[in-house]
Amino acid sequence: MYLKNTRKSKSIRYEFKKLLLFLGITIGILSQSSGISQPLLNSKFNELNQYSKKSFITKAVEKTGSSVVTIETQKYIKKGQFPKNSQLFLDPYFERFFGLYPPSDNQPRIEQSQGSGFIFADGLVMTNAHVINGSDKVIIGLTNGKKLRGKLIGQDLFTDLAVLKVEGKGPWPKAKLGDSTKIKVGDWAIAVGNPFGLENTVTLGIISNLKRNVTQLGIYDKKLELIQTDAAINPGNSGGPLLNSNGEVIGINTLIRSGPGAGLSFAIPINKAKEIAYQLINNGKVIHPMIGISLIEESNLKTNNIAVKVGYVVPNSPAETSGIMVNDIIMQVNDKYIETASDVISQISNNGINKQINILIKRQNKFIRLRVTPTDISNLK
């Protein structure tokens, strides 16, 4: 009996030691595992935490900033022409007194200017037409420091848009284009550009207004409805992207208001810019359906309505041929009842050229229906 108890006691002690040994090994393994994985977990957490601390502005610019380019232009100014028998050269003081060109300014020279743009497709850059208009040489500067020649694919002065081709091999950083029809007044607006050659300068504001007609700004030689923002657009920012809070391009920075009312900035909606850009790429030019009238919006204080009146009729234009006259009030174009001048412009643009459009006008309390065939603006003299 004693022998059996002894053996049983030894067996119990042996099993207990095995249990302690197993527990010790298990704890050691768990401790070792924790010691290895902890730095990795901390590193990942710190990385995520650091990213989460970035502002939406930083994240937006990081998405698109690399696609923004500097556009340097050079224009060769030839020597001025004076009659061979001109005596003005004999006395430079005479020229200066009367504001004429002094001899030093009569020499050939290269005029340089600078703007911004962004890559929106493989090697294709979108910018303002006024940035590159009349240039003999275009240099495109990338954010990685490279400078490459730019080739003009096409420009449309009427909408102030141009497309350039970078003469080099990619891959190219491309901006993500958004949808300008989805933006609302009060949304964040981030302007990116290279003013004065300072790369990726960023300013922040909000969308102040939409569909701002340029005629309200005293600009009559352009066909634009602009996004208004209070994000500062400085000289040299022209052609750069206007971003939403997600880093998508919603507009192209194009002009600022100086003098009274300074601080207002304007951008071309990206949907319109894409439409123009692809016409330039595919056709080399843009068709602008016109009937040859200028429009005036007049507010009626009694009814609180806006009357869209004809302010001018181009001689020999489709409008004049069809019988439209100054002071006619445009009531309806095709099936669209007119509330603003933009309604008239969009209906004529959507109609296209060489296809009749129905216009209902009001003239001295009489309603008159007319058929007009729009033509391209290049045909209007």
Secondary structure by P-SEA (a helix, b strand, c coil): caaaaaaaaaaaaaaaaaaaaaaaaaaaaaaaaaaaaaaaaaaaaaaaaaaaaccaaaaaaaaccccbbbbbbbbbbccccccccccccccaaaaaaacccccccccbbbbbbccccccccccbbbbbccccccccbbbbbccccbbbbbbbcccccccbbbbbbcccccccbbbbbbbccccccccbbbbbcccccccbbbbbbcccccccccccccccccccbbbbcccccccccccbbbbccccccccccccccccccccbbbbccaaaaaaaaaaaaaccbbbbbbcbbbbbbbbcccccbbbbbbccccccccccccccccccccccccccccccaaaaaaaaaaacccbbbbbbbbcccbbbbbbbbbccccccc
